[in-house]
Amino acid sequence: MRRVGIVGAGITPCKGRWVEKTYYGLSQMAVKTCMEDAAMSIKDVDAVVFGIYNDIFELSAIPEHPLQGIIGMVNKPGMRVTNGGATGAYAMLAGYTWVASGLYDTVLVLGVEKATDCFDFESMTETPEVIKTIGWSGDTFFERELGWTASDSYAEVVLAYMDDHPDDLKPEISAEIAEILCQQAKNNPYAQRRDEVVTAEMAMNSRYVVYPFKLLEMCVYSEGAGAVVFAAEDQAKAICRNAGTEPVWITGIGASNEHHVAGPDYKRHKYMGRIWSDYISSHKAYEMAGIVDPLNEIGVVELHDAFVKQLQITMGELDFVPIGRTDALIEEEIMTPGGKVLVNPSGGLTFGGHFVGGSNVFSTWSARREMFNRGIERGLVHGTGSTVAQYGVAMVLERS
Amino acid sequence: MASKSEPRVIPEHMNPPQESEIVEREGVSYLQSNEAMFTFYKRTKGELSKYFLGLRDQKKIWGIKCPKCEAIRVPPFAQMCPECDFVEMDWIEMPDLGKMNSTPPITYFAHSLFQSWVPFGRGRVVLEGAETALPIHVYTTKGVLTPFIFKRGTPVKIVFREERIGKPTDIFAVPLEELTPEQRSASPLMEADLDFSQPVEPEMGATTHAHRAAFDTAVEMLTRLSQDVERSTRAQHNLAGWKRRIAVRTAAGNLGLRIDDGKLSVTRGKPRGRSDFVMIAEDPQLLVDWMTFKDSLTNAIIAGTLWISANREFTTIFKLDRLPRSTHRDTQ
């Protein structure tokens, strides 16, 4: 396979609602910014992969089709990827393979999502309708009609983890992580909650949405778009030389989807107390990149923190802390300011934003940015999604 | 066609008028319009029909067993074993007893299609002999559902609803320990066989000076709240068409709340006559925190510091939770 590098990235501001833009307009904003970052023309891009999670959010069964012309990719290959919360990460996996395989030299990955156009006319607010829209994602025969929601689905995993490890995920630790993420979002000019102040005490005292998730310890709904350009080695070097930047190489990538039905053996069904998709995808990526000790070999992690307690479990699955001892993230100062690894410097999906189809693109934009700004050699991007954290994708980024 | 009185696939009240409006952002006008994405189905349950017909007509739970690896899967989501090169599996009738696969989440904030069900637990039960866990609603017969009733391994029994249409909600699970020997041995156990009228009240701790002070404040604030409701159209709307007598018990004393079609009244001391349900809060400060926006009654139930005697009365708690904000907006 050919070496693949990221040569440009751009995102829109994350907003709770973009009245001013449709997903057409958001897509143009992100692609334009991305092209400017790479100092290249869209005419020089060979193909595009669209990451759009949910047809209902866009009110269209093939929402990507208008984007082909709108972003200047007429008569070129375009393919939509939709994989729940991990849509952006899977779209990047597709883009990566198109380049690595030699099929195309430059591929644009565009992730975009509206959400809060959805509106509940009973409560006269958006949130219940957004929850309902995502609720159509649950198993259509056996779960959706039980009132499945994304929050209670991830809560199910976390509660099962707590069955196994009752001494981990202490409330004060999750609250402290929320404060850290809030502080870090101030470093992200596009963060949705950049101006918010959330302390650990506020997070501790915030109301439950579904036990054990509290309001200030979970992601927000966002609208926005993000784009990255992948290029084969020779093209990547040439593009970056022209742009005055450097390629960020994708040296490892892995993906895994678990079963959606619960059972005791993760090799046959979903073992509810673990996120094996995170473990398997990350370890595939580590193996490919030659990483044996992530904590000492990776400087920045941008992971998909749908919920802070899930962030902790995911950090365990990614091997930064032991499963059952994820409170060590704070207690052993692993992700505290100045700690061993920088986790979600964008503020994550909790404070940065979560436009589902492109959230992992947003994470990639941030990881690359931090690698440049802080001189970090190696980073990791992670995506999770679907019911009971079924999907996982991990991608290792390197500068040299 | 169904008659107008039958439940509709999309309830009438969810259907907004066809109209558009202007929304301003930084001096610029943007148009937005009421739209919907809807499709109706005559949807087959196909190869899964035996399972859903079992729920609807036979009051039985069907699983499926692989003749090769001998795994029994419930729900029977596939008819050929994916682990054994798609060998055809055999239907098998399942017992109605099992254990919780893990601690289930309890939903208090459902979206519009499920608001009438709250609070409900969406758990997974491993029926005796099965390898997989069946997604199912879980309820308690002993008062409001909280996150602390069901745990991994809690023994449960499946209960059939009286009205069944071949959906996952045709059945639910209750803790086995809440059932009498007769109920445990009944198969199928029907919803009408359960007794929801004997909730187990939580024990109250010793009264403290802080409790007494908070109780006095709570009564005073509740009285003021009831007066504010009279001046608040929003609050009256919150309580419109609703009638409830609520007995409130705290470590420092009792009081009564009465909701009467848009009105709220408060009495100090044990209320006379029959109450629709009981609220128990050891620390009356909880009521003060609710009325001063520091916490909500809903959150107190989730946290286990407030208990109510009837699960269905959670709807009343939602209504009460809206009052402080409604009166504040209308009277300030």
Interface residues (C-beta under 8 A of the other chain):
Chain A: V19 E20 D55 I56 L59 D117 D120 F121 E122 S123 P128 E129 I131 K132 G135 D139 F141 F142 E143 E145 L146 G147 W148 T149 S151 D152 S153 A155 E156 L159 A160 M162 D163 R207 Y208 V209 V210 Y211 P212 V261 A262 G263 P264 R268 H269 M272 G273
Chain B: H13 M14 N15 P16 V23 R25 V28 Y30 Q32 N34 E35 M37 K45 L48 A71 R73 P75 F77 E83 N101 S102 T103 P104 P105 I106 T107 Y108 F109 A110 H111 S112 L113 F114 W117 F120 R122 R124 E131 T132 A133 L134 P135 I136 H137 P147 K151 R152 K167 P168 T169 D295 S296 T298 N299 I302 A303
